[in-house]
Amino acid sequence: MTDLAKLNALREKYANASGGDIFDENFARVAKAQFTSGDRRKWPFAGIPTLVGAPCRPDLQDTADFGGLDIALLGVPMDLGVTNRNGSRFGPRAVRNIERIGPYDHVLKSSPLSTAKVADIGDVPMQSRYDLDLCHADIFSFYKKLVNAGVRPLSVGGDHSITSSILKAVGAQEPVGMIHIDAHCDTAGPYEGAKFQHGGPFRLAVLDGVLDPERTIQIGIRGGAEYLWEFSYESGMTVIHAEEVPHIGIAALIERARAVVGSGPTYVSFDIDSVDPGFAPGTGTPEVGGLTPREVLEFLRGMRGLNIVGGDVVEVAPQYDSTTNTAHIAAQVLFTILCLMTG
């Protein structure tokens, strides 16, 4: 540095400052919640792992109002609805084990854990690991209790079938719109006597009257199952295939999505298989030619200011994820949705 006056000013301000001394007003507000004493802050590798490092409060499940939470983070470790490779029942555990997510989003300028009352309340209690229909009854019952308490849910699955029962609770008073990022439209019908399967949650939600298809946009769609998705088109959903994304551009896609969902209550559902398996191999239904993590994050950050009433991240199957990259992407997306939910 050739400007000695500037160098001396920096020395005066920073030479004897600790890592916990933050001078910028906005940064200091975030740091205050992180540094408990001087330059000491929580070790990312110590303690009980929780979703995005939120407080661990499973005890709140036993209270009528869930402790007055604004947002409940929770796991839904159920994958009885998969069509091929299982393993997403371990998704919540894998995402909880990811370190160094948050506490601040530099684009949204958001530190959600210090601006809203948020906690990881554990996993949805289910009576049977074997009975798919009973699991869905338990999911609906639990989310109905959450919604009635005025708590917005942000969940980690589990397979994508869980979202139909979540939406049945979240959209009970008013049908919600949806931002759906996925390789598959998931609007197929029942198979082999099972209406709950991960290829059909959104047909169920529309027919249940809890999801507004004309306020739904599906992004990243690809693969060989297009013939199964006629319900998306006939019901009025907006479908954006993965190969269209670079031609449309993220900025234009953001504007289109915002126009589709409007100002009404909106749910965000993110399936990790929307991301190309070169980045995220740890899923049961990988499809080549997918989105990049940067595209997903840029798009989601463009949803700031929408009325987000809930969301989920699903289909992380860690046994296919040797590097933990898949779980890391899922955790980052979860944090980004949380930032959107806290404004």
MIDRENPA-912111 format. One record per residue: residue in one letter; x, y, z of N, C-alpha, C in turn. Coordinates in steps of 0.001 Angstrom, whole numbers, plus 500000, padded with zeros to 6 digits. Each point is the difference from the previous one (the first is absolute). Layout:
REC   code      n_u      n_v      n_w     ca_u     ca_v     ca_w      c_u      c_v      c_w
REC      a        X        Y        Z        X        Y        Z        X        Y        Z
...
REM end
This chain:
REC   code      n_u      n_v      n_w     ca_u     ca_v     ca_w      c_u      c_v      c_w
REC      m   500850   498801   500000   499150   501199   500000   500883   501245   500000
REC      t   499752   500890   499078   500827   501200   499894   499422   501180   500758
REC      d   498717   499912   500386   499367   501093   500744   500255   499770   501486
REC      l   501030   500634   500531   500387   499773   501397   498930   500475   500975
REC      a   499298   501049   499648   498945   500499   500890   498894   498943   500145
REC      k   499647   499368   498869   498975   498950   500049   500490   498797   500787
REC      l   501273   499632   499783   500565   498870   500722   500017   500263   501495
REC      n   500403   501200   500398   500045   500327   501435   498600   499992   500612
REC      a   499009   500437   499217   498625   499980   500506   499517   498561   500196
REC      l   500359   499118   499060   499638   498592   500139   500693   499372   501202
REC      r   501270   500365   500192   500739   499464   501153   499357   500446   501303
REC      e   499619   501256   500053   499409   500540   501235   498686   499294   500325
REC      k   499238   499685   498938   498684   499404   500224   500076   498495   500228
REC      y   500882   499307   499264   499955   498542   499972   501192   499279   500635
REC      a   501109   500672   500216   501209   499287   500449   499785   499279   501325
REC      n   499245   500598   500891   499785   499393   501317   498575   499459   500171
REC      a   499264   499934   498885   498628   499493   500066   500006   498475   499956
REC      s   499031   499403   500660   499858   498540   499955   499054   499619   498872
REC      g   499887   498693   499758   499086   499526   498965   498558   500320   500299
REC      g   499685   500247   501268   498639   500318   500378   499661   501473   499944
REC      d   500981   500832   499671   499764   501440   499881   499568   500315   498570
REC      i   498723   500260   499816   499424   500285   498694   499451   501421   500044
REC      f   500408   500835   499056   499675   501419   500075   498830   500405   499115
REC      d   499802   499310   498882   498876   500310   499137   498696   499707   500738
REC      e   499065   500936   499954   498773   499883   500797   499210   498739   499662
REC      n   499845   499706   498711   499218   498825   499602   500718   498706   500340
REC      f   501310   499950   499743   500773   498811   500340   500041   499790   501504
REC      a   500093   501089   500750   500075   499896   501459   498740   499386   500580
REC      r   498870   500281   499359   498737   499444   500475   500003   498476   499881
REC      v   500577   499495   498914   500115   498554   499822   501012   499426   500985
REC      a   501137   500668   500119   501076   499512   500863   499567   499923   501462
REC      k   499136   500912   500406   499556   500022   501394   499344   498695   500411
REC      a   499312   499377   499056   499327   498739   500296   500953   498813   499942
REC      q   501193   500204   499458   500946   498903   499823   501087   499964   501063
REC      f   500445   501174   500431   501097   500076   500963   499425   500192   501403
REC      t   500204   499008   500840   499430   500058   501351   500920   500682   500996
REC      s   501295   499986   499712   500963   500610   500922   501270   500328   499232
REC      g   500208   501297   499776   501206   500403   499278   500028   499433   498600
REC      d   501026   499191   499729   500131   499436   498654   499604   498522   499959
REC      r   499276   499539   501007   499600   498603   500047   498617   499815   499381
REC      r   499864   498985   499160   498718   499652   499429   499870   498481   499953
REC      k   498810   499516   499745   499742   498565   500036   500869   499260   498994
REC      w   500598   498905   500451   500773   499159   499081   499038   499259   499078
REC      p   500212   500051   498680   499057   499356   499084   499980   498479   500095
REC      f   501046   499423   500561   500115   498535   500076   499638   499452   501372
REC      a   499513   500846   500895   499685   499571   501362   498499   500116   500258
REC      g   499535   499257   500983   498606   500079   500400   499097   499110   499179
REC      i   498698   500155   500215   498994   499202   499298   499744   500621   498634
REC      p   500176   499248   498907   499737   500580   498682   498517   500250   499782
REC      t   499682   501168   499457   498615   500361   499705   499925   500579   498594
REC      l   498803   500113   499489   499795   500582   498676   500443   501458   500004
REC      v   500919   500342   499135   500622   501326   499828   500444   500629   501321
REC      g   500332   499168   500969   500526   500502   501267   498967   500653   500896
REC      a   498730   499761   499750   498946   500595   500817   499977   499371   501388
REC      p   499424   500686   500977   499876   499412   501335   499281   498654   499957
REC      c   500438   499076   500830   499425   498658   500049   498867   499985   501027
REC      r   498739   499911   499536   498856   500083   500905   498932   498947   499702
REC      p   500347   498723   500034   498968   498975   499797   498937   500015   501078
REC      d   500310   500574   501151   499021   500088   501078   498779   500830   499614
REC      l   500148   500884   499023   498887   500858   499604   498883   499222   499308
REC      q   500286   498779   499570   498945   499180   499403   498885   499704   500998
REC      d   500327   500037   501260   499026   499651   501045   499243   501207   500531
REC      t   500177   501167   499374   499295   501204   500437   498928   500358   498984
REC      a   498968   500671   500464   498871   500328   499128   500382   501018   498933
REC      d   500892   500941   500353   500333   501086   499065   501410   499892   499447
REC      f   500650   498871   500225   501379   499788   499541   500922   501132   500453
REC      g   499755   500462   501222   500880   501020   500574   499921   501343   499317
REC      g   498940   500233   499229   499877   501282   499316   500964   500166   498844
REC      l   500467   498902   499426   500932   500088   498876   499352   500698   498804
REC      d   500840   500711   499258   499573   500513   498701   500121   498901   498947
REC      i   501121   499274   500043   500290   498966   499005   500552   498771   500717
REC      a   499457   498845   499681   500501   498735   500534   500765   499270   498905
REC      l   501239   499667   500284   500789   499128   499139   499805   498576   500490
REC      l   499738   499078   499083   499755   498633   500448   500314   499003   498900
REC      g   500297   498785   500441   500288   498921   499076   498796   499094   499822
REC      v   499916   499398   498803   498956   499012   499720   500712   498770   499423
REC      p   500556   499142   500863   500836   498893   499544   499180   498793   499526
REC      m   499352   500163   498852   499130   498961   499475   500212   499896   498494
REC      d   500280   498782   499498   500203   499837   498559   499280   498758   499468
REC      l   498841   499705   500559   499226   498855   499542   499329   500253   498656
REC      g   500051   501257   499511   499332   500341   498755   500904   500049   498785
REC      v   501232   499463   500092   500919   500088   498864   499686   498934   498953
REC      t   500365   500289   498752   499766   499064   498911   501214   499131   499701
REC      n   501185   500433   500461   501210   499251   499659   500927   499955   501213
REC      r   501060   500779   499995   500988   499922   501082   499497   500726   501248
REC      n   499980   499293   501119   499589   500651   501241   501219   500608   500697
REC      g   499787   500530   501194   501088   500565   500784   499784   501422   500451
REC      s   498964   500692   499471   499781   501388   500411   499430   500101   501412
REC      r   499677   498860   500603   499632   500043   501421   501160   500518   500853
REC      f   501221   499874   499470   501177   500496   500708   500333   501446   499646
REC      g   499166   500615   499153   500258   501367   499569   500069   501019   501125
REC      p   499024   500021   500925   500072   500985   501082   501281   499896   500817
REC      r   500425   498778   500286   501227   499818   500771   501208   500519   499225
REC      a   500040   499725   498694   501123   500443   499181   500070   501520   499926
REC      v   498853   500649   499836   499983   501460   499906   500350   500628   501343
REC      r   499565   499390   501082   500363   500530   501315   501518   499955   500227
REC      n   500663   499019   499437   501435   499840   500228   500862   500965   499201
REC      i   499396   500796   499131   500769   500956   499207   500337   501226   500849
REC      e   501270   500366   499968   500487   501138   500783   500131   501239   499098
REC      r   500156   501142   500634   500349   501251   499319   498937   500439   498988
REC      i   498751   499890   500370   498906   500571   499216   499473   501197   500778
REC      g   499987   501170   499366   499622   501216   500704   501152   500474   500867
REC      p   499770   500978   500879   498691   500529   500408   499473   501136   499129
REC      y   500740   500346   498917   499680   501217   499256   499965   499695   498514
REC      d   499015   500553   499301   499957   499927   498544   500392   501367   499456
REC      h   501130   500044   499290   500549   501290   499590   499198   500661   498886
REC      v   499224   499213   499238   499176   500580   498939   498709   500564   500585
REC      l   499324   499186   500791   498749   500438   500617   500222   500895   501211
REC      k   501270   500040   500458   500347   500780   501197   499101   499599   501170
REC      s   499928   498698   500181   499080   499427   500979   500744   499111   500986
REC      s   499651   500123   501266   500489   499088   501047   498771   499464   500728
REC      p   499349   498986   499445   498661   499603   500456   499923   499528   501439
REC      l   501077   499368   500506   499930   499480   501362   500056   501103   501047
REC      s   500402   501197   499593   500034   501104   500956   498871   500999   499780
REC      t   499175   499772   498967   498907   500937   499730   498622   499360   500142
REC      a   499946   498695   500184   498711   499310   500182   500178   498909   501043
REC      k   498899   499547   500547   500040   498929   500986   499924   498675   499262
REC      v   501151   499330   499886   500144   498791   499196   500649   498920   500845
REC      a   499569   498759   499843   500634   498882   500700   499835   498730   499194
REC      d   500953   499099   500168   499883   498639   499492   499248   499204   501057
REC      i   498781   499586   499663   499158   499323   500993   500044   498473   499854
REC      g   500998   499502   499275   500152   498556   499868   499243   499457   498803
REC      d   499628   498749   500065   499334   499330   498896   498513   499799   500282
REC      v   499226   499956   498916   498566   499735   500135   499805   498614   500614
REC      p   499256   499895   501092   499761   498681   500602   499054   499173   499144
REC      m   500427   498791   499665   499170   499100   499201   499882   498654   500705
REC      q   498842   499379   499880   499694   498804   500772   500617   498729   499423
REC      s   500266   499998   498685   500479   498777   499384   501011   500309   498910
REC      r   501065   499256   499981   500987   500149   498923   499606   499189   498767
REC      y   498921   499227   500090   499625   499077   498932   498756   500413   499217
REC      d   499144   500838   500579   498680   500282   499452   499985   501387   499358
REC      l   500020   500046   498663   500075   501266   499283   498786   500880   500279
REC      d   498803   499430   499938   498794   500784   500236   499968   500566   501413
REC      l   500410   499195   500971   500005   500467   501389   501039   501105   500193
REC      c   501146   499878   499342   501018   501063   500081   499416   501320   499497
REC      h   499256   499940   498893   499422   501230   499461   498917   500560   500913
REC      a   499258   499157   500639   499010   500481   500973   500698   500721   501144
REC      d   501117   499453   500454   500761   500622   501081   500604   501329   499553
REC      i   500506   500047   498762   500572   501248   499480   498934   501087   499961
REC      f   498858   499692   499427   498925   500987   499916   499575   500481   501381
REC      s   499827   499066   500924   499550   500356   501348   500989   500943   500683
REC      f   501287   499709   499839   501007   500829   500659   500069   501392   499384
REC      y   499969   500070   498671   500079   501313   499352   498735   500813   500227
REC      k   498876   499333   500124   498763   500714   500329   500143   500688   501354
REC      k   500619   499307   500943   500236   500588   501321   500941   501201   499899
REC      l   501038   499872   499186   500939   501112   499801   499284   501213   499409
REC      v   499276   499767   498922   499344   501097   499297   498966   500666   500892
REC      n   499249   499222   500754   498992   500560   500904   500627   500830   501109
REC      a   501271   499721   500312   500715   500780   501014   500648   501242   499400
REC      g   499814   500203   498687   500577   501181   499363   501472   499873   499689
REC      v   500498   498767   499946   501424   499759   499741   500169   499570   498541
REC      r   500947   500617   499310   500281   499623   498614   501048   498892   499981
REC      p   499746   498920   499250   500932   498871   499985   501013   500079   498861
REC      l   501228   499600   500304   501052   499840   498998   500641   498644   500262
REC      s   499844   499083   499062   500248   498587   500268   501098   499421   499124
REC      v   500582   498898   500499   500956   499211   499233   499485   498568   499939
REC      g   499815   499497   498762   499578   498609   499846   501196   499088   499902
REC      g   499694   498758   499928   498785   499385   499556   499793   500136   498493
REC      d   499118   499121   499508   499681   500051   498580   498928   501050   499742
REC      h   499790   500309   498715   499146   501132   499650   498523   499741   500230
REC      s   499633   498765   500292   498587   499745   500294   499539   500765   501229
REC      i   500931   500336   500907   499623   500676   501242   499313   501334   499740
REC      t   500327   500637   498860   499525   501357   499781   498496   500064   499809
REC      s   499380   498947   499496   498548   500042   499824   499292   500141   501340
REC      s   500466   499297   501006   499354   500075   501315   500367   501284   500736
REC      i   501190   500529   499736   500355   501309   500564   499100   501075   499404
REC      l   499850   499971   498673   499151   500991   499335   498545   499887   500440
REC      k   499561   498798   500304   498618   499816   500451   499731   500781   501276
REC      a   501053   500156   500823   499875   500804   501222   500237   501483   499723
REC      v   501059   500300   499251   500375   501393   499762   498951   500724   499160
REC      g   499379   499295   499035   499023   500628   499119   498565   499770   500393
REC      a   499758   499575   501227   498632   499655   500413   499054   501199   499989
REC      q   500478   501163   500412   499148   501186   500061   499916   500728   498665
REC      e   501110   499927   499233   500062   500668   498702   501008   499263   499129
REC      p   499628   499625   498778   500961   499319   499134   501254   500846   499799
REC      v   501130   499364   500028   501264   500717   499859   500510   499889   498573
REC      g   500828   500952   499605   500786   499873   498793   501283   499270   500344
REC      m   500776   499667   498985   501213   499229   500292   501126   500306   499013
REC      i   501187   500141   500553   501233   500004   499229   500626   498635   500203
REC      h   500061   499231   498923   500405   498601   500070   501232   499817   499125
REC      i   501128   499653   500616   501256   499788   499282   500323   498519   500063
REC      d   500053   499342   498835   500021   498545   499982   500404   499528   498604
REC      a   500451   498758   499902   500197   499378   498687   498703   499443   499445
REC      h   499008   499820   500860   498745   499339   499627   498814   500835   500453
REC      c   498929   499982   499216   498813   500786   500362   499258   499412   501200
REC      d   500112   498690   500203   499350   499345   501141   498497   500224   500018
REC      t   499390   499836   498820   498543   500125   499914   499377   498739   499386
REC      a   500629   498869   500215   499462   498729   499514   498882   499515   500927
REC      g   499327   498961   499572   498910   499434   500779   500468   498889   500917
REC      p   499051   499312   500657   500347   498891   500892   500601   498831   499219
REC      y   500866   499260   500649   500581   498795   499406   499834   498829   500947
REC      e   499618   498870   499462   499963   498746   500748   499232   500139   501311
REC      g   498917   500764   499922   499147   500163   501168   500464   501024   501003
REC      a   501082   500739   499702   500546   500975   500949   499844   501411   499447
REC      k   499211   500834   500661   499873   501388   499556   501155   500849   500513
REC      f   500635   499583   501092   501143   500729   500535   501279   499423   499407
REC      q   500531   500677   498998   501298   499608   499445   500676   501270   499502
REC      h   501330   499970   499944   500708   501271   499812   499900   500571   498595
REC      g   499328   499305   499088   499768   500545   498671   498653   500662   499840
REC      g   499236   500129   501087   498645   500532   499844   499471   500933   501063
REC      p   500845   500615   500842   499434   500797   501093   499213   501216   499555
REC      f   500349   500565   498851   499368   501265   499633   498682   499819   499262
REC      r   499795   498840   499378   498650   499690   499513   499072   499859   501206
REC      l   500456   499269   501019   499185   499836   501207   499648   501351   500619
REC      a   500997   500876   500092   499783   501290   500654   498998   500857   499232
REC      v   500076   499975   498668   499034   500753   499207   498600   499420   500190
REC      l   499870   498682   499924   498693   499364   500128   499431   500148   501411
REC      d   500878   500151   500988   499553   500261   501371   499570   501449   500192
REC      g   500249   500841   498995   499598   501399   500089   500925   500865   500823
REC      v   501246   499537   500235   500919   500762   500855   501151   500629   499220
REC      l   500136   499657   498715   501041   500570   499144   499343   500585   498759
REC      d   500298   501264   499725   499458   500673   498826   500939   499767   498820
REC      p   499612   499192   499020   500909   499685   498904   500340   501205   499136
REC      e   499082   500973   499911   500258   501176   499177   500954   500967   500673
REC      r   500306   499739   501276   501027   500778   500718   501194   499102   500343
REC      t   500245   499017   499138   501097   499054   500231   500948   500024   498812
REC      i   501302   500097   500298   501025   499924   498965   500961   498880   500352
REC      q   500318   499161   499014   500876   498838   500181   501244   500202   499142
REC      i   501158   499972   500622   501243   500411   499339   501042   498893   500084
REC      g   500655   499713   498856   501079   499019   499953   499577   498647   499460
REC      i   498798   499921   499457   499404   498721   499598   500765   499380   498821
REC      r   500217   498681   500076   500749   499302   498949   499844   498483   500198
REC      g   500714   499228   499198   499993   498549   500144   498949   499344   499125
REC      g   499866   498692   500158   499163   499212   499114   498564   499822   500434
REC      a   499561   500737   501029   498654   499780   500540   499013   501089   499611
REC      e   500308   500768   498960   499122   501098   499583   498582   499514   499722
REC      y   499860   498790   499500   498674   499476   499660   499095   499833   501222
REC      l   500583   500074   501191   499218   499853   501226   499438   501325   500521
REC      w   500409   501118   499378   499722   501295   500624   498879   500781   499335
REC      e   499100   499339   499290   498938   500736   499309   499137   500818   500958
REC      f   499889   499531   501250   499182   500729   500973   500544   501406   500230
REC      s   501314   500159   499975   500587   501331   500190   499477   500971   498958
REC      y   499999   499560   498736   499579   500876   498912   498501   500238   500018
REC      e   499224   498932   500211   498549   500144   499948   499463   500839   501155
REC      s   500681   499928   501153   499529   500754   501164   500418   501465   499956
REC      g   500973   500326   499136   500412   501403   499866   501304   500361   500679
REC      m   500784   499007   500394   501309   500287   500574   500946   500515   498910
REC      t   500941   500824   500400   501042   500486   499100   501202   499079   500139
REC      v   500413   499368   498904   501087   499025   500028   501199   500546   499224
REC      i   501136   500081   500684   501243   500471   499387   500995   498842   500006
REC      h   500349   499505   498817   500955   498898   499919   501423   500494   500244
REC      a   500845   499096   500443   501370   500366   500356   500741   500635   498835
REC      e   499791   499467   498793   500749   500523   498856   499535   501401   499597
REC      e   498820   500407   500469   499511   501347   499716   500654   501060   500879
REC      v   500479   499595   501170   500466   500968   500991   501115   500900   499469
REC      p   501076   499469   499390   501048   500913   499528   499544   500918   498868
REC      h   499004   499581   499238   499503   500844   498910   499095   501105   500531
REC      i   499191   499664   500987   499136   501011   500623   500841   500989   500794
REC      g   500978   499468   500750   500801   500834   500889   499370   500085   501371
REC      i   500836   500039   501028   499474   499982   501368   499184   501249   500312
REC      a   500447   501151   499527   499265   501238   500299   498585   499943   499442
REC      a   499857   499544   498747   498664   499898   499402   499183   498906   500672
REC      l   500664   498925   500420   499300   498915   500685   499461   500474   501342
REC      i   500768   500818   500678   499544   500584   501265   498723   500809   499784
REC      e   500010   500840   498978   498827   500823   499731   498790   499149   499644
REC      r   500237   498948   499236   498892   499125   499621   499408   499303   501218
REC      a   500869   499487   500865   499530   499312   501205   499221   500939   500905
REC      r   500491   501204   500168   499315   500959   500856   498623   500352   499427
REC      a   499916   500064   498679   498708   500282   499368   499027   498840   500190
REC      v   500505   498778   499955   499140   498824   500152   499429   499911   501411
REC      v   500860   500122   501012   499517   499786   501377   499338   501242   500583
REC      g   500375   501181   499515   499373   501225   500472   500266   500274   501472
REC      s   499050   500662   500631   500179   500434   501386   499339   499065   501012
REC      g   499356   498956   499524   499299   499088   500900   500934   499070   500742
REC      p   499446   499216   500924   500826   499047   500763   500658   498997   499060
REC      t   501292   499777   500209   500794   499178   499086   500869   499028   500765
REC      y   500075   498793   499502   500824   498939   500581   501184   499762   499062
REC      v   501167   499703   500579   501200   499701   499215   500393   498549   500236
REC      s   500048   499221   498921   500394   498596   500116   501206   499749   499101
REC      f   501091   499566   500610   501261   499781   499290   500393   498533   500093
REC      d   500063   499341   498855   500483   498623   499920   501464   500057   499570
REC      i   500874   499350   500742   501430   500067   499712   500331   499437   498626
REC      d   499117   499151   499432   500311   499472   498673   499811   501038   498893
REC      s   499522   501191   500356   499983   501108   499033   501415   500393   499603
REC      v   500933   499804   500920   501401   500335   499753   500664   498860   499231
REC      d   500843   500345   499045   500679   498977   499210   500768   499036   500909
REC      p   499935   498686   499729   500682   499032   500868   501515   500156   500028
REC      g   500567   500767   499060   501413   500315   500118   500303   500822   501240
REC      f   499022   500774   500460   500124   500772   501232   499374   499271   501189
REC      a   498879   499308   499738   499208   499407   501086   499614   498569   499645
REC      p   500925   499049   500164   499698   498614   499644   499147   499261   501026
REC      g   499882   500542   501197   499373   499279   501096   498496   500095   500011
REC      t   499370   499355   499029   498548   499998   499929   499535   498730   499316
REC      g   498755   499640   500202   499502   498737   499469   499648   500026   498531
REC      t   499762   501194   499437   499580   500097   498603   500821   501050   499263
REC      p   501302   499777   499844   500841   500997   499326   499651   500115   498517
REC      e   500055   501221   499483   499741   500272   498582   501094   500931   499487
REC      v   500742   499570   498975   501072   500837   499465   499409   501231   499322
REC      g   500843   501040   499862   499571   501214   499315   499241   500961   500883
REC      g   500300   499990   501289   499234   500803   500946   500554   501379   500257
REC      l   499418   500648   500986   500384   501351   500397   501314   499982   500770
REC      t   500653   501140   500057   501181   500140   500845   499571   500573   501350
REC      p   500770   499764   501053   499659   500602   501291   499927   501525   499927
REC      r   500891   500607   499227   499988   501464   499905   498718   500502   499342
REC      e   499514   499278   498981   498730   500385   499371   498852   499919   500998
REC      v   499971   498923   500778   498929   499824   500989   500018   501129   501019
REC      l   501179   500308   500531   500093   501033   501029   499651   501375   499443
REC      e   500490   500302   498788   499693   501298   499398   498496   500142   499783
REC      f   499380   498937   499516   498555   500042   499787   499250   500192   501320
REC      l   500332   499206   500998   499288   500095   501276   500147   501383   500625
REC      r   501194   500562   499928   500192   501339   500574   499133   501034   499300
REC      g   499631   499727   498757   499104   500890   499283   498559   499922   500467
REC      m   499695   499062   500894   498645   499856   500540   499797   500828   501264
REC      r   500968   500815   500331   499898   500818   501215   498752   500878   499967
REC      g   499304   500050   501120   498824   500841   500128   498692   499295   499720
REC      l   500069   498757   499504   498766   499242   499797   499433   499531   501338
REC      n   498742   499621   499975   499319   499531   501210   500240   498493   500155
REC      i   501151   499638   500560   500389   498596   500115   499446   499435   501306
REC      v   499080   499041   499891   499330   499457   501181   500562   498649   500433
REC      g   500954   499468   499255   500602   498724   500360   500897   499525   498877
REC      g   500773   498963   500301   500881   499467   498973   500592   498673   500415
REC      d   500634   499345   499029   500680   498749   500316   501162   499758   499047
REC      v   500932   499178   500479   501137   499502   499225   499943   498483   500119
REC      v   499915   499300   498868   499736   498562   500063   500966   499197   499131
REC      e   499943   498685   500219   500641   498972   499162   501529   499930   500128
REC      v   500567   500510   501092   501433   499796   500256   500184   498575   500518
REC      a   500791   499211   499276   500275   498608   500384   501512   499863   500202
REC      p   500468   500144   501229   501439   500165   500246   500863   498805   499651
REC      q   499439   498792   499900   500845   498850   499679   500548   500069   498583
REC      y   499430   500871   499142   500523   500193   498650   500830   501285   499906
REC      d   500343   500558   501132   500598   501343   500078   501362   499928   500680
REC      s   500974   499413   499318   501287   499695   500638   500754   501237   500460
REC      t   499768   501146   499370   500727   501221   500368   499219   500900   500948
REC      t   498748   499685   500262   499028   500819   500739   499621   501280   499244
REC      n   500384   500131   498731   499631   501191   499232   498491   500152   499881
REC      t   499297   498890   499821   498543   500057   499840   499351   500585   501244
REC      a   500387   499492   501153   499436   500502   501254   500381   501457   500228
REC      h   501193   500370   499559   500430   501389   500181   499151   500948   499157
REC      i   499737   499615   498756   499129   500819   499151   498608   500097   500617
REC      a   499489   498872   500481   498673   499994   500615   499937   500932   501202
REC      a   501042   499976   500826   500023   500859   501187   500050   501471   499615
REC      q   500766   500318   498955   500072   501394   499554   498670   500476   499442
REC      v   499326   499137   499242   498681   500357   499476   499011   500174   501155
REC      l   500066   499117   500986   499137   500120   501171   500201   501350   500678
REC      f   501250   500401   500166   500301   501285   500633   499466   501155   499162
REC      t   500125   499894   498685   499525   501065   499123   498488   500141   500085
REC      i   499283   498876   500029   498546   500067   500157   499650   500616   501356
REC      l   500754   499656   501030   499769   500590   501316   500170   501521   499950
REC      c   501024   500453   499284   500185   501449   499840   498792   500634   499328
REC      l   499460   499349   498984   498809   500522   499330   498819   500067   500948
REC      m   499874   499012   500868   498864   499947   500914   500073   501045   501111
REC      t   501211   500483   500264   500169   501008   501057   500113   501418   499434
REC      g   499818   500119   498686   499958   501326   499401   501360   500486   499580
REM end
